[in-house]
């Protein structure tokens, strides 16, 4: 009989990405693409402005960009977690 620790380690060792269907992987990839595009647009919009600003203004704009990018990454992870929560895994899990 396996101990609780051994059972927990078996669950931990399972690769959750491997358990996803191709359709589920595509749904997660779509979220990544959406947020990668938002991040790229924010950088494209902001980085040329930084070159025209004083050091202090550029520093402030960089800080604002960092906050914006962190927000996008947080939103990305929230959407992916929400999506994962609705997945049914192959094998009936």
SULGI-V880508 format. One record per pair of residues at least 12 apart in sequence whose ideal C-beta (glycine too) atoms are under 10 Angstrom apart, sorted by the first residue. I is the first residue (numbers start at 1). J is the second residue. D is the distance in Angstrom with one decimal. If there is no record, write none. Layout:
# SULGI-V880508
i	j	d
I	J	D
I	J	D
This chain:
# SULGI-V880508
i	j	d
14	89	9.8
14	93	9.7
16	84	8.0
16	87	9.6
16	89	8.5
18	90	9.8
19	87	8.8
19	89	4.9
19	90	6.5
19	91	7.9
19	93	7.4
20	84	8.5
20	87	6.9
20	89	7.5
20	90	8.3
21	87	8.2
21	88	9.2
21	89	8.4
21	90	6.3
23	87	9.6
24	83	8.0
24	84	8.2
24	86	9.5
24	87	5.3
24	88	9.2
24	89	8.7
24	90	9.4
27	79	9.9
27	80	8.9
27	83	5.8
27	84	9.4
27	86	9.6
27	87	8.5
28	76	9.9
28	79	9.2
28	80	5.7
28	83	6.5
28	84	7.6
28	87	9.3
30	79	9.8
30	83	9.4
31	75	9.3
31	76	6.1
31	77	9.2
31	78	9.8
31	79	5.1
31	80	5.4
31	82	9.6
31	83	6.9
32	76	6.9
32	79	9.8
32	80	8.0
34	72	9.5
34	75	9.6
34	76	8.0
34	79	8.4
35	69	9.7
35	72	5.2
35	73	7.2
35	74	9.9
35	75	6.9
35	76	4.0
35	77	9.2
35	79	8.1
35	80	9.3
36	72	9.0
36	76	8.7
37	72	9.8
38	68	8.9
38	69	9.0
38	71	9.6
38	72	5.2
38	73	10.0
38	75	8.7
38	76	8.8
39	65	9.7
39	68	8.6
39	69	5.7
39	72	5.4
39	73	7.8
39	76	8.9
41	72	9.9
42	64	9.7
42	65	6.4
42	68	5.4
42	69	6.4
42	71	9.7
42	72	7.3
43	65	7.2
43	68	9.5
43	69	7.9
45	65	9.0
45	68	9.8
46	61	6.2
46	62	8.1
46	64	7.8
46	65	4.8
46	68	8.1
46	69	9.6
47	61	9.2
47	62	9.2
47	65	8.1
49	61	6.3
49	65	9.6
50	62	6.5
50	65	8.2
